Amino acid sequence: MNTAAPTPLDRVPCTIVTGFLGSGKTTLIRHVLETVKGKRLAVIVNEFGDVGIDGEILRGCGIDTCPEENIVELANGCICCTVADDFVPALDAILARSPRVDHILIETSGLALPKPLVQAFHWPAIRSRVTVDGVVAVVDGAALADGRVAHDHDALSQQRAADASLDHDDPIEEVFDDQIACADLVILTKADLIDAAGQARARAALDAELPRGVRVVSVTEGRVDPVVLMGLGVGTENDIENRRTHHDNEAEHDHDDFDSFVVEVPEIADPAEFAARIARAAEEAEVLRVKGFLPVAGKPMRLLVQAVGPRVAHHFDRAWGAEPRVGRLVAIGLKGLDRAKVEAILAGEREVA
């Protein structure tokens, strides 16, 4: 009987896609699913809370090489804290698929730390079957050009500074630093929103943080050749202990700084007018992120909405299927986000207490 240890060719490569809220991870992965050639893919999506939006965005691709059953959602908490309970069973389910999966994409939540997840690839139940092809950190280029790691970072910093009960060391900066510290490749998104000088500022900010010679690729709307992301062959789990992060000496990290909830929205008449409502919710209710789907009167296609602060993008992504023709938007903000105020603004009420 052959008892030799598995070779790298026997193990399924996994690409871990990490990045802060609104950086463009789901858009990037969807583009990969739509353009990759010759590989059968699976995706593990770590949602922020029990919202189910990112998985729906990816399922809407209709790609034969990544059928719906190959997209697994983990919504019981941050993947780096629920490895044993969620990640291992998800891998078991994917690796049992027939035909065999060639590559697994793992989209972490915006609050996840990559290092604990990569370290889990040393576990006996995992290490013989999968390997980390590479860690890809997705960074909001437009925000970074303005000196922030996220679009609404100034508002977050001001709110933290005004609250004496909170730690003045901004955890959002720490999460960003830890994601960059573990990266084998950085994708700088939203290149279309910044000029050459902004690109230079963003690159300089990254160069100041990157501890190794990590490649940085600028993209627009997630459009990057899949071969740039997949096939890196790094085996990151073998080097992860050399990548120093803020949380190396902590048993766990805190995710209680954010709230999220889903708002159901009836059919709308004007996408541009509704986008203005979302922007208003960002300004008046301090919503950091909105994403989801909307039905538009007279249109058979589903409207996909993605917003980071007051910056709102939308397009029709696919026809409505058998699901109810009801919009679902997830709103994400700091702890204490006023749900009633957000719902009132999205409903079009002009005066909100």
Sequence and secondary structure as in RCSB ss.txt:
>XXXX:A:sequence
MNTAAPTPLDRVPCTIVTGFLGSGKTTLIRHVLETVKGKRLAVIVNEFGDVGIDGEILRGCGIDTCPEENIVELA
NGCICCTVADDFVPALDAILARSPRVDHILIETSGLALPKPLVQAFHWPAIRSRVTVDGVVAVVDGAALADGRVA
HDHDALSQQRAADASLDHDDPIEEVFDDQIACADLVILTKADLIDAAGQARARAALDAELPRGVRVVSVTEGRVD
PVVLMGLGVGTENDIENRRTHHDNEAEHDHDDFDSFVVEVPEIADPAEFAARIARAAEEAEVLRVKGFLPVAGKP
MRLLVQAVGPRVAHHFDRAWGAEPRVGRLVAIGLKGLDRAKVEAILAGEREVA
>XXXX:A:secstr
       GGGSEEEEEEEE TTSSHHHHHHHHHHH  S  EEEEEE SSS  HHHHHHHTT  TTS GGGEEEE 
SS TTT IIIIIHHHHHHHHT SS  SEEEEE  TT  HHHHHHGGGSHHHHTTEEEEEEEEEEEHHHHHTT SS
TTHHHHHHHHHH TTS SS HHHHHHHHHHHT SEEEEE GGGS HHHHHHHHHHHHHH  S  EEEE STT   
HHHHS     GGGTGGGS  TTTT S    TTEEEEEEEE  BS HHHHHHHHHHHHHHH EEEEEEEEEBTT S
EEEEEEEETTEEEEEEEEE  SS S EEEEEEEETT  HHHHHHHHTT S   
